[in-house]
Amino acid sequence: MSSKDGQLFLITGATGHTGAKTVHLLLERGHRVRAFVHREDVRSQALAAAGAEIAVGDLLDFQAVSAAMRGVTNAYFCYPIEPGLVEATVIFAQAAVEANVKSVVNMSQISARREAQSDAARHHWLAERLLDRTNLITTHLRPTFFAEWIEWYFARDEDKGTLRLPMGDARHAPIVGEDQGYVIAAVLENPEAHDRQIYFLHGPKELDHHGIAEEVSRALDIPVTYEPITIDEYTQSLETEVGFPPHLVQHLRNVVIDYHDGVFAGTNNLIEAIGNRTPMTVEEYVRSRKEAFAQTGPYAIAPKPR
């Protein structure tokens, strides 16, 4: 597929919640897109069918990243919550500079800061600072908790649902990964206007988890309740029931503390102002994903034995 303006966009995390939508948006707008994926599967096949080039590799493999970067003009960097973020950023930055890439959009997180107690959040802050020291045009995105979290932690019991989480009465405005894709695509297309900017991305409506449960209930037309649990109960469940690795558990425990401290709170209009997209509410998101909410999510926390 030939680009309308000669640009080539590299999208890492291309089968994920933000990357896949970004790939499709850029293709629909007539651009050439290279999707960097960890493995070939039905998701990467769907991207290829839509017109994307597929590059298979690991973000910790310098040779694979360098090969994927050849000819690229603008890139999106998205690394999972796993060990290796700082090293992957070094690899990505060096490969991009060698390939004369013009700009990078970096997926960070709202809790990224020097004093973060989460190792992953602190590493995101370090990754931002590293990219800012290159000659790349850089833009950092710091979203609040994704709306997808609701789906993952939702427990379905026939005609009722439950969210068991340690969020207390704190609030945030859940943001859908797809909506963020509109911002990513817009910044990639016009990077100069966003150089060295840090954008905090929020959904349209700030809610506590009782309010989130009410919106899920309206969307599904069943009773849905939020059952607060302690941070210790949450952590133990992630370790024993879900089987998350230590790096991820350490991150999630500490961002919950951040959540209680208001780090994830707030809302703004950046999805509309930059992405020209009206962001989905929780109710709209759940309605769009009714099939997924017909069953228990993969990270749902079981009630304590009575």
Short mmCIF file of the C-alpha atoms (twelve columns), coordinates in Angstrom:
data_MODEL
# 
_entry.id   MODEL 
# 
loop_
_atom_site.group_PDB 
_atom_site.id 
_atom_site.type_symbol 
_atom_site.label_atom_id 
_atom_site.label_alt_id 
_atom_site.label_comp_id 
_atom_site.label_asym_id 
_atom_site.label_seq_id 
_atom_site.Cartn_x 
_atom_site.Cartn_y 
_atom_site.Cartn_z 
_atom_site.pdbx_PDB_model_num 
ATOM 1   C CA . MET A 1   0.000   0.000   0.000  1 
ATOM 2   C CA . SER A 2   1.445   3.391   -0.964 1 
ATOM 3   C CA . SER A 3   1.216   6.342   1.409  1 
ATOM 4   C CA . LYS A 4   -0.468  9.515   0.218  1 
ATOM 5   C CA . ASP A 5   2.451   11.585  1.518  1 
ATOM 6   C CA . GLY A 6   5.392   9.154   1.605  1 
ATOM 7   C CA . GLN A 7   5.242   8.659   5.353  1 
ATOM 8   C CA . LEU A 8   5.590   5.283   7.050  1 
ATOM 9   C CA . PHE A 9   4.209   4.849   10.557 1 
ATOM 10  C CA . LEU A 10  5.550   2.174   12.904 1 
ATOM 11  C CA . ILE A 11  3.030   1.072   15.523 1 
ATOM 12  C CA . THR A 12  4.302   -1.104  18.361 1 
ATOM 13  C CA . GLY A 13  1.815   -2.938  20.562 1 
ATOM 14  C CA . ALA A 14  -0.141  -3.059  17.327 1 
ATOM 15  C CA . THR A 15  -2.621  -5.735  18.421 1 
ATOM 16  C CA . GLY A 16  -3.356  -4.011  21.746 1 
ATOM 17  C CA . HIS A 17  -6.158  -1.749  22.911 1 
ATOM 18  C CA . THR A 18  -4.572  1.473   21.637 1 
ATOM 19  C CA . GLY A 19  -2.339  0.182   18.867 1 
ATOM 20  C CA . ALA A 20  -4.898  -1.718  16.804 1 
ATOM 21  C CA . LYS A 21  -7.225  1.266   16.508 1 
ATOM 22  C CA . THR A 22  -4.291  3.506   15.607 1 
ATOM 23  C CA . VAL A 23  -3.270  1.133   12.807 1 
ATOM 24  C CA . HIS A 24  -6.781  1.109   11.348 1 
ATOM 25  C CA . LEU A 25  -7.208  4.877   11.590 1 
ATOM 26  C CA . LEU A 26  -3.938  5.577   9.790  1 
ATOM 27  C CA . LEU A 27  -4.733  3.027   7.084  1 
ATOM 28  C CA . GLU A 28  -8.192  4.518   6.590  1 
ATOM 29  C CA . ARG A 29  -6.550  7.933   6.149  1 
ATOM 30  C CA . GLY A 30  -4.376  6.636   3.329  1 
ATOM 31  C CA . HIS A 31  -1.109  6.144   5.202  1 
ATOM 32  C CA . ARG A 32  1.392   3.311   5.044  1 
ATOM 33  C CA . VAL A 33  1.608   1.447   8.353  1 
ATOM 34  C CA . ARG A 34  4.029   -1.119  9.713  1 
ATOM 35  C CA . ALA A 35  2.598   -3.062  12.676 1 
ATOM 36  C CA . PHE A 36  5.185   -4.416  15.114 1 
ATOM 37  C CA . VAL A 37  3.789   -7.504  16.849 1 
ATOM 38  C CA . HIS A 38  5.205   -10.066 19.243 1 
ATOM 39  C CA . ARG A 39  3.810   -13.010 17.302 1 
ATOM 40  C CA . GLU A 40  1.710   -13.837 14.278 1 
ATOM 41  C CA . ASP A 41  -1.869  -14.715 15.221 1 
ATOM 42  C CA . VAL A 42  -5.432  -13.930 14.176 1 
ATOM 43  C CA . ARG A 43  -5.041  -10.337 15.411 1 
ATOM 44  C CA . SER A 44  -1.940  -9.656  13.313 1 
ATOM 45  C CA . GLN A 45  -3.582  -11.418 10.362 1 
ATOM 46  C CA . ALA A 46  -6.505  -9.010  10.660 1 
ATOM 47  C CA . LEU A 47  -4.107  -6.049  10.545 1 
ATOM 48  C CA . ALA A 48  -2.408  -7.498  7.481  1 
ATOM 49  C CA . ALA A 49  -5.778  -8.000  5.795  1 
ATOM 50  C CA . ALA A 50  -6.544  -4.326  6.453  1 
ATOM 51  C CA . GLY A 51  -3.367  -3.335  4.618  1 
ATOM 52  C CA . ALA A 52  -0.652  -3.092  7.280  1 
ATOM 53  C CA . GLU A 53  2.857   -4.450  6.885  1 
ATOM 54  C CA . ILE A 54  3.636   -6.899  9.685  1 
ATOM 55  C CA . ALA A 55  6.963   -6.970  11.515 1 
ATOM 56  C CA . VAL A 56  7.366   -9.701  14.115 1 
ATOM 57  C CA . GLY A 57  9.797   -9.210  16.974 1 
ATOM 58  C CA . ASP A 58  10.521  -8.345  20.581 1 
ATOM 59  C CA . LEU A 59  11.057  -4.776  21.792 1 
ATOM 60  C CA . LEU A 60  14.089  -6.036  23.733 1 
ATOM 61  C CA . ASP A 61  15.690  -7.338  20.517 1 
ATOM 62  C CA . PHE A 62  17.768  -4.488  19.090 1 
ATOM 63  C CA . GLN A 63  18.212  -6.128  15.687 1 
ATOM 64  C CA . ALA A 64  14.488  -6.792  15.308 1 
ATOM 65  C CA . VAL A 65  13.563  -3.243  16.325 1 
ATOM 66  C CA . SER A 66  16.220  -1.778  14.025 1 
ATOM 67  C CA . ALA A 67  14.923  -3.807  11.097 1 
ATOM 68  C CA . ALA A 68  11.355  -2.692  11.786 1 
ATOM 69  C CA . MET A 69  12.471  0.945   11.986 1 
ATOM 70  C CA . ARG A 70  13.945  1.106   8.462  1 
ATOM 71  C CA . GLY A 71  12.195  3.741   6.373  1 
ATOM 72  C CA . VAL A 72  9.919   4.812   9.232  1 
ATOM 73  C CA . THR A 73  9.067   8.496   9.587  1 
ATOM 74  C CA . ASN A 74  6.936   8.475   12.759 1 
ATOM 75  C CA . ALA A 75  6.503   5.839   15.476 1 
ATOM 76  C CA . TYR A 76  4.296   4.857   18.409 1 
ATOM 77  C CA . PHE A 77  6.047   3.221   21.369 1 
ATOM 78  C CA . CYS A 78  3.971   1.094   23.732 1 
ATOM 79  C CA . TYR A 79  5.566   -1.355  26.169 1 
ATOM 80  C CA . PRO A 80  3.608   -3.736  28.438 1 
ATOM 81  C CA . ILE A 81  3.789   -3.670  32.231 1 
ATOM 82  C CA . GLU A 82  6.718   -6.059  32.304 1 
ATOM 83  C CA . PRO A 83  10.377  -5.796  33.308 1 
ATOM 84  C CA . GLY A 84  12.633  -4.219  30.701 1 
ATOM 85  C CA . LEU A 85  10.920  -0.916  29.916 1 
ATOM 86  C CA . VAL A 86  14.023  1.250   30.329 1 
ATOM 87  C CA . GLU A 87  16.155  -1.104  28.227 1 
ATOM 88  C CA . ALA A 88  13.430  -1.311  25.574 1 
ATOM 89  C CA . THR A 89  13.254  2.488   25.466 1 
ATOM 90  C CA . VAL A 90  17.017  2.713   24.937 1 
ATOM 91  C CA . ILE A 91  16.776  0.165   22.117 1 
ATOM 92  C CA . PHE A 92  13.799  1.917   20.544 1 
ATOM 93  C CA . ALA A 93  15.402  5.372   20.794 1 
ATOM 94  C CA . GLN A 94  18.734  4.246   19.329 1 
ATOM 95  C CA . ALA A 95  17.064  2.398   16.467 1 
ATOM 96  C CA . ALA A 96  14.849  5.409   15.746 1 
ATOM 97  C CA . VAL A 97  17.743  7.872   15.723 1 
ATOM 98  C CA . GLU A 98  19.804  5.619   13.432 1 
ATOM 99  C CA . ALA A 99  16.847  5.357   11.047 1 
ATOM 100 C CA . ASN A 100 16.275  9.153   11.027 1 
ATOM 101 C CA . VAL A 101 12.780  8.786   12.434 1 
ATOM 102 C CA . LYS A 102 11.113  12.166  12.864 1 
ATOM 103 C CA . SER A 103 8.846   11.685  15.874 1 
ATOM 104 C CA . VAL A 104 7.643   9.294   18.553 1 
ATOM 105 C CA . VAL A 105 4.426   9.111   20.539 1 
ATOM 106 C CA . ASN A 106 5.154   7.366   23.837 1 
ATOM 107 C CA . MET A 107 2.500   5.567   25.863 1 
ATOM 108 C CA . SER A 108 3.284   6.308   29.498 1 
ATOM 109 C CA . GLN A 109 0.855   6.322   32.437 1 
ATOM 110 C CA . ILE A 110 -0.730  8.860   34.729 1 
ATOM 111 C CA . SER A 111 1.250   7.682   37.773 1 
ATOM 112 C CA . ALA A 112 4.640   8.181   36.050 1 
ATOM 113 C CA . ARG A 113 6.806   10.426  38.219 1 
ATOM 114 C CA . ARG A 114 10.213  10.524  39.863 1 
ATOM 115 C CA . GLU A 115 8.911   9.608   43.330 1 
ATOM 116 C CA . ALA A 116 6.558   6.812   42.192 1 
ATOM 117 C CA . GLN A 117 6.605   3.759   44.457 1 
ATOM 118 C CA . SER A 118 5.561   1.522   41.559 1 
ATOM 119 C CA . ASP A 119 8.693   0.354   39.762 1 
ATOM 120 C CA . ALA A 120 6.833   0.345   36.440 1 
ATOM 121 C CA . ALA A 121 5.504   3.888   36.926 1 
ATOM 122 C CA . ARG A 122 8.963   5.220   37.861 1 
ATOM 123 C CA . HIS A 123 10.453  3.451   34.835 1 
ATOM 124 C CA . HIS A 124 7.874   5.167   32.625 1 
ATOM 125 C CA . TRP A 125 9.041   8.529   33.985 1 
ATOM 126 C CA . LEU A 126 12.646  7.574   33.237 1 
ATOM 127 C CA . ALA A 127 11.655  6.446   29.738 1 
ATOM 128 C CA . GLU A 128 9.998   9.810   29.091 1 
ATOM 129 C CA . ARG A 129 13.117  11.685  30.168 1 
ATOM 130 C CA . LEU A 130 15.328  9.461   28.008 1 
ATOM 131 C CA . LEU A 131 13.236  10.065  24.879 1 
ATOM 132 C CA . ASP A 132 13.203  13.803  25.571 1 
ATOM 133 C CA . ARG A 133 17.017  13.786  25.382 1 
ATOM 134 C CA . THR A 134 17.017  12.555  21.789 1 
ATOM 135 C CA . ASN A 135 16.525  14.668  18.677 1 
ATOM 136 C CA . LEU A 136 13.136  13.024  18.129 1 
ATOM 137 C CA . ILE A 137 9.948   15.056  18.362 1 
ATOM 138 C CA . THR A 138 8.416   13.437  21.439 1 
ATOM 139 C CA . THR A 139 4.926   13.359  22.912 1 
ATOM 140 C CA . HIS A 140 4.027   11.462  26.075 1 
ATOM 141 C CA . LEU A 141 0.543   10.169  26.850 1 
ATOM 142 C CA . ARG A 142 -0.432  9.571   30.464 1 
ATOM 143 C CA . PRO A 143 -3.886  7.971   30.583 1 
ATOM 144 C CA . THR A 144 -5.903  7.240   33.687 1 
ATOM 145 C CA . PHE A 145 -7.245  3.688   34.212 1 
ATOM 146 C CA . PHE A 146 -8.648  2.192   31.025 1 
ATOM 147 C CA . ALA A 147 -12.362 1.355   30.830 1 
ATOM 148 C CA . GLU A 148 -11.189 -2.119  29.846 1 
ATOM 149 C CA . TRP A 149 -10.287 -2.667  33.502 1 
ATOM 150 C CA . ILE A 150 -14.004 -2.834  34.282 1 
ATOM 151 C CA . GLU A 151 -14.438 -5.719  31.857 1 
ATOM 152 C CA . TRP A 152 -11.425 -7.597  33.189 1 
ATOM 153 C CA . TYR A 153 -12.473 -7.377  36.852 1 
ATOM 154 C CA . PHE A 154 -16.203 -7.885  36.290 1 
ATOM 155 C CA . ALA A 155 -17.699 -10.979 37.970 1 
ATOM 156 C CA . ARG A 156 -20.914 -12.292 36.410 1 
ATOM 157 C CA . ASP A 157 -23.321 -14.512 38.342 1 
ATOM 158 C CA . GLU A 158 -26.256 -15.203 36.009 1 
ATOM 159 C CA . ASP A 159 -28.491 -12.121 36.378 1 
ATOM 160 C CA . LYS A 160 -26.204 -9.966  38.541 1 
ATOM 161 C CA . GLY A 161 -22.702 -8.610  38.473 1 
ATOM 162 C CA . THR A 162 -20.014 -7.503  40.905 1 
ATOM 163 C CA . LEU A 163 -16.842 -5.448  40.893 1 
ATOM 164 C CA . ARG A 164 -14.545 -6.377  43.797 1 
ATOM 165 C CA . LEU A 165 -11.732 -3.856  43.958 1 
ATOM 166 C CA . PRO A 166 -9.819  -1.860  46.598 1 
ATOM 167 C CA . MET A 167 -10.615 1.591   45.220 1 
ATOM 168 C CA . GLY A 168 -12.522 2.988   48.186 1 
ATOM 169 C CA . ASP A 169 -14.527 6.080   47.281 1 
ATOM 170 C CA . ALA A 170 -11.840 7.663   45.087 1 
ATOM 171 C CA . ARG A 171 -12.749 8.715   41.543 1 
ATOM 172 C CA . HIS A 172 -11.488 8.715   37.979 1 
ATOM 173 C CA . ALA A 173 -12.884 9.108   34.458 1 
ATOM 174 C CA . PRO A 174 -12.380 5.720   32.732 1 
ATOM 175 C CA . ILE A 175 -10.951 6.033   29.236 1 
ATOM 176 C CA . VAL A 176 -11.394 3.536   26.407 1 
ATOM 177 C CA . GLY A 177 -8.277  2.342   24.590 1 
ATOM 178 C CA . GLU A 178 -9.956  2.855   21.216 1 
ATOM 179 C CA . ASP A 179 -10.575 6.534   21.982 1 
ATOM 180 C CA . GLN A 180 -6.893  7.017   22.730 1 
ATOM 181 C CA . GLY A 181 -6.106  5.692   19.258 1 
ATOM 182 C CA . TYR A 182 -7.620  8.869   17.788 1 
ATOM 183 C CA . VAL A 183 -5.188  11.004  19.799 1 
ATOM 184 C CA . ILE A 184 -2.214  8.814   18.865 1 
ATOM 185 C CA . ALA A 185 -3.066  8.942   15.158 1 
ATOM 186 C CA . ALA A 186 -3.592  12.705  15.231 1 
ATOM 187 C CA . VAL A 187 -0.264  13.374  16.951 1 
ATOM 188 C CA . LEU A 188 1.587   11.035  14.599 1 
ATOM 189 C CA . GLU A 189 0.139   12.885  11.611 1 
ATOM 190 C CA . ASN A 190 1.044   16.324  12.981 1 
ATOM 191 C CA . PRO A 191 3.851   15.824  15.522 1 
ATOM 192 C CA . GLU A 192 5.399   19.310  15.506 1 
ATOM 193 C CA . ALA A 193 2.437   20.843  17.327 1 
ATOM 194 C CA . HIS A 194 2.887   18.398  20.197 1 
ATOM 195 C CA . ASP A 195 6.661   18.341  20.720 1 
ATOM 196 C CA . ARG A 196 7.743   17.714  24.340 1 
ATOM 197 C CA . GLN A 197 4.141   17.717  25.516 1 
ATOM 198 C CA . ILE A 198 2.750   15.463  28.251 1 
ATOM 199 C CA . TYR A 199 -0.955  14.798  27.788 1 
ATOM 200 C CA . PHE A 200 -3.075  13.442  30.632 1 
ATOM 201 C CA . LEU A 201 -5.898  11.481  29.000 1 
ATOM 202 C CA . HIS A 202 -9.259  11.023  30.709 1 
ATOM 203 C CA . GLY A 203 -12.692 9.805   29.781 1 
ATOM 204 C CA . PRO A 204 -15.728 12.106  29.745 1 
ATOM 205 C CA . LYS A 205 -17.106 11.532  33.254 1 
ATOM 206 C CA . GLU A 206 -15.416 11.178  36.630 1 
ATOM 207 C CA . LEU A 207 -16.969 8.456   38.808 1 
ATOM 208 C CA . ASP A 208 -16.292 6.447   41.927 1 
ATOM 209 C CA . HIS A 209 -16.715 2.690   41.604 1 
ATOM 210 C CA . HIS A 210 -20.269 2.801   42.930 1 
ATOM 211 C CA . GLY A 211 -21.048 5.126   40.017 1 
ATOM 212 C CA . ILE A 212 -19.165 2.868   37.601 1 
ATOM 213 C CA . ALA A 213 -21.242 -0.105  38.805 1 
ATOM 214 C CA . GLU A 214 -24.428 1.911   38.197 1 
ATOM 215 C CA . GLU A 215 -23.405 2.640   34.594 1 
ATOM 216 C CA . VAL A 216 -22.543 -1.026  33.997 1 
ATOM 217 C CA . SER A 217 -25.923 -1.970  35.477 1 
ATOM 218 C CA . ARG A 218 -27.792 0.367   33.113 1 
ATOM 219 C CA . ALA A 219 -25.898 -0.953  30.108 1 
ATOM 220 C CA . LEU A 220 -26.502 -4.619  30.955 1 
ATOM 221 C CA . ASP A 221 -29.948 -4.178  32.528 1 
ATOM 222 C CA . ILE A 222 -28.980 -6.303  35.532 1 
ATOM 223 C CA . PRO A 223 -28.058 -5.357  39.117 1 
ATOM 224 C CA . VAL A 224 -24.328 -4.603  39.423 1 
ATOM 225 C CA . THR A 225 -22.661 -3.676  42.702 1 
ATOM 226 C CA . TYR A 226 -19.234 -2.487  43.773 1 
ATOM 227 C CA . GLU A 227 -17.844 -4.409  46.758 1 
ATOM 228 C CA . PRO A 228 -14.784 -2.676  48.249 1 
ATOM 229 C CA . ILE A 229 -11.973 -4.940  49.419 1 
ATOM 230 C CA . THR A 230 -8.679  -4.111  51.099 1 
ATOM 231 C CA . ILE A 231 -5.444  -3.542  49.219 1 
ATOM 232 C CA . ASP A 232 -3.972  -6.599  50.968 1 
ATOM 233 C CA . GLU A 233 -6.902  -8.757  49.812 1 
ATOM 234 C CA . TYR A 234 -6.456  -7.424  46.288 1 
ATOM 235 C CA . THR A 235 -2.732  -8.098  46.250 1 
ATOM 236 C CA . GLN A 236 -3.142  -11.620 47.610 1 
ATOM 237 C CA . SER A 237 -5.824  -12.358 45.012 1 
ATOM 238 C CA . LEU A 238 -3.586  -11.181 42.177 1 
ATOM 239 C CA . GLU A 239 -0.812  -13.444 43.417 1 
ATOM 240 C CA . THR A 240 -2.815  -16.570 44.251 1 
ATOM 241 C CA . GLU A 241 -6.016  -16.479 42.186 1 
ATOM 242 C CA . VAL A 242 -4.909  -14.638 39.056 1 
ATOM 243 C CA . GLY A 243 -1.226  -15.616 39.105 1 
ATOM 244 C CA . PHE A 244 0.245   -12.265 38.113 1 
ATOM 245 C CA . PRO A 245 4.063   -11.981 38.171 1 
ATOM 246 C CA . PRO A 246 5.709   -10.010 41.008 1 
ATOM 247 C CA . HIS A 247 6.574   -6.958  38.848 1 
ATOM 248 C CA . LEU A 248 2.929   -6.486  37.874 1 
ATOM 249 C CA . VAL A 249 1.595   -7.116  41.389 1 
ATOM 250 C CA . GLN A 250 4.044   -4.569  42.821 1 
ATOM 251 C CA . HIS A 251 2.854   -2.035  40.251 1 
ATOM 252 C CA . LEU A 252 -0.850  -2.627  40.790 1 
ATOM 253 C CA . ARG A 253 -0.576  -2.463  44.579 1 
ATOM 254 C CA . ASN A 254 1.158   0.893   44.425 1 
ATOM 255 C CA . VAL A 255 -1.064  2.463   41.793 1 
ATOM 256 C CA . VAL A 256 -4.082  1.582   43.942 1 
ATOM 257 C CA . ILE A 257 -2.455  3.612   46.710 1 
ATOM 258 C CA . ASP A 258 -1.940  6.390   44.151 1 
ATOM 259 C CA . TYR A 259 -5.602  6.063   43.206 1 
ATOM 260 C CA . HIS A 260 -6.653  6.648   46.820 1 
ATOM 261 C CA . ASP A 261 -4.378  9.710   46.826 1 
ATOM 262 C CA . GLY A 262 -6.162  11.191  43.785 1 
ATOM 263 C CA . VAL A 263 -3.405  10.617  41.215 1 
ATOM 264 C CA . PHE A 264 -5.866  9.087   38.725 1 
ATOM 265 C CA . ALA A 265 -8.613  11.697  39.224 1 
ATOM 266 C CA . GLY A 266 -9.728  14.421  36.846 1 
ATOM 267 C CA . THR A 267 -11.169 14.823  33.398 1 
ATOM 268 C CA . ASN A 268 -10.508 16.993  30.354 1 
ATOM 269 C CA . ASN A 269 -11.370 17.397  26.668 1 
ATOM 270 C CA . LEU A 270 -8.109  16.219  25.062 1 
ATOM 271 C CA . ILE A 271 -9.703  13.274  23.252 1 
ATOM 272 C CA . GLU A 272 -11.997 15.748  21.496 1 
ATOM 273 C CA . ALA A 273 -9.502  18.603  21.152 1 
ATOM 274 C CA . ILE A 274 -6.646  16.513  19.726 1 
ATOM 275 C CA . GLY A 275 -8.318  13.377  18.406 1 
ATOM 276 C CA . ASN A 276 -11.553 14.988  17.153 1 
ATOM 277 C CA . ARG A 277 -13.392 12.154  18.856 1 
ATOM 278 C CA . THR A 278 -16.192 12.206  21.428 1 
ATOM 279 C CA . PRO A 279 -14.986 9.715   24.050 1 
ATOM 280 C CA . MET A 280 -17.205 6.869   25.154 1 
ATOM 281 C CA . THR A 281 -18.858 6.863   28.555 1 
ATOM 282 C CA . VAL A 282 -18.677 3.737   30.710 1 
ATOM 283 C CA . GLU A 283 -22.254 2.901   29.780 1 
ATOM 284 C CA . GLU A 284 -21.523 3.258   26.061 1 
ATOM 285 C CA . TYR A 285 -18.395 1.141   26.353 1 
ATOM 286 C CA . VAL A 286 -20.190 -1.661  28.192 1 
ATOM 287 C CA . ARG A 287 -23.042 -1.629  25.650 1 
ATOM 288 C CA . SER A 288 -20.462 -2.041  22.888 1 
ATOM 289 C CA . ARG A 289 -18.962 -5.028  24.713 1 
ATOM 290 C CA . LYS A 290 -22.081 -6.826  25.936 1 
ATOM 291 C CA . GLU A 291 -20.829 -10.223 24.796 1 
ATOM 292 C CA . ALA A 292 -17.701 -9.877  26.928 1 
ATOM 293 C CA . PHE A 293 -19.771 -8.822  29.957 1 
ATOM 294 C CA . ALA A 294 -21.949 -11.898 29.550 1 
ATOM 295 C CA . GLN A 295 -19.226 -13.826 31.344 1 
ATOM 296 C CA . THR A 296 -16.801 -13.309 34.196 1 
ATOM 297 C CA . GLY A 297 -13.668 -11.341 33.369 1 
ATOM 298 C CA . PRO A 298 -10.231 -12.981 33.507 1 
ATOM 299 C CA . TYR A 299 -9.101  -11.020 36.604 1 
ATOM 300 C CA . ALA A 300 -12.341 -11.079 38.587 1 
ATOM 301 C CA . ILE A 301 -11.726 -11.404 42.327 1 
ATOM 302 C CA . ALA A 302 -13.783 -14.005 44.113 1 
ATOM 303 C CA . PRO A 303 -15.564 -13.167 47.377 1 
ATOM 304 C CA . LYS A 304 -13.937 -14.285 50.615 1 
ATOM 305 C CA . PRO A 305 -15.157 -17.664 51.950 1 
ATOM 306 C CA . ARG A 306 -17.846 -17.201 54.575 1 
# 
